[in-house]
Amino acid sequence: MIALIFMVVEIVGGIATNSVALLSDAVHMAADSSAYLIAVIAARMALRPATAMRTYGWARAEILAALINGGLLVALSIGLAVEAT
């Protein structure tokens, strides 16, 4: 929660001072916070038992969460690169 507060402060400061460094750190904090949230959701889903329809259970949720997190990091990196130019 503290990271999210600092992230908002860095976004405001980065926009006010036109600082790419502050904005990139705010994006880094956003990526970390979202990665934690995605991991917690996936870990809770993976605890569900296997069924006749899902014989492997929900363990693939963790793999998909990693894919989502990686895609988010790539998108944020591209956005920062565009902002820096």
C-alpha positions as CSV (number, residue, x, y, z in Angstrom):
1,M,0.0,0.0,0.0
2,I,2.9,2.4,0.8
3,A,4.4,1.7,-2.6
4,L,1.1,2.8,-4.3
5,I,1.1,6.0,-2.3
6,F,4.7,6.7,-3.4
7,M,3.9,5.8,-6.9
8,V,1.1,8.4,-7.1
9,V,3.5,11.0,-5.6
10,E,6.1,10.1,-8.2
11,I,3.6,10.4,-11.0
12,V,2.5,13.8,-9.9
13,G,6.1,14.9,-9.4
14,G,7.2,13.4,-12.7
15,I,4.5,15.2,-14.6
16,A,5.0,18.5,-12.8
17,T,8.7,18.5,-13.4
18,N,8.7,16.7,-16.7
19,S,11.0,14.0,-15.3
20,V,11.3,10.7,-17.1
21,A,13.3,9.3,-14.2
22,L,10.4,9.9,-11.7
23,L,7.9,8.5,-14.2
24,S,10.0,5.4,-14.9
25,D,10.3,4.7,-11.2
26,A,6.6,5.2,-10.8
27,V,6.0,2.7,-13.6
28,H,8.5,0.3,-11.9
29,M,6.5,0.5,-8.6
30,A,3.2,0.0,-10.5
31,A,4.7,-3.1,-12.2
32,D,5.9,-4.5,-8.9
33,S,2.5,-3.9,-7.2
34,S,0.6,-5.5,-10.1
35,A,3.0,-8.4,-10.2
36,Y,2.3,-9.1,-6.5
37,L,-1.5,-8.9,-7.0
38,I,-1.4,-11.2,-10.1
39,A,0.8,-13.7,-8.2
40,V,-1.5,-13.8,-5.2
41,I,-4.6,-14.3,-7.3
42,A,-2.9,-17.1,-9.3
43,A,-1.6,-18.8,-6.2
44,R,-5.1,-18.8,-4.7
45,M,-6.6,-20.2,-8.0
46,A,-3.9,-22.9,-8.1
47,L,-5.1,-24.2,-4.7
48,R,-8.4,-25.3,-6.2
49,P,-8.7,-29.1,-6.5
50,A,-8.8,-30.9,-9.8
51,T,-12.2,-31.8,-11.3
52,A,-13.3,-34.1,-14.1
53,M,-13.2,-31.2,-16.5
54,R,-9.9,-29.8,-15.3
55,T,-7.8,-32.9,-14.5
56,Y,-4.7,-30.8,-13.9
57,G,-6.6,-28.5,-11.6
58,W,-5.9,-24.8,-11.7
59,A,-2.1,-25.1,-11.5
60,R,-1.8,-23.5,-15.0
61,A,-3.1,-20.3,-13.5
62,E,0.4,-19.6,-12.2
63,I,1.9,-20.0,-15.6
64,L,-0.7,-17.7,-17.2
65,A,-0.1,-15.2,-14.4
66,A,3.6,-15.2,-15.3
67,L,2.7,-14.6,-19.0
68,I,0.4,-11.7,-18.1
69,N,3.1,-10.2,-15.9
70,G,5.7,-10.5,-18.6
71,G,3.4,-8.9,-21.2
72,L,2.7,-6.1,-18.8
73,L,6.4,-5.5,-18.3
74,V,7.0,-5.4,-22.0
75,A,4.1,-3.0,-22.6
76,L,5.4,-0.7,-19.8
77,S,8.9,-0.8,-21.2
78,I,7.7,0.2,-24.6
79,G,5.6,3.0,-23.1
80,L,8.7,4.3,-21.2
81,A,10.8,4.1,-24.4
82,V,8.2,6.1,-26.3
83,E,8.0,8.7,-23.5
84,A,11.8,9.1,-23.3
85,T,12.1,9.9,-27.0
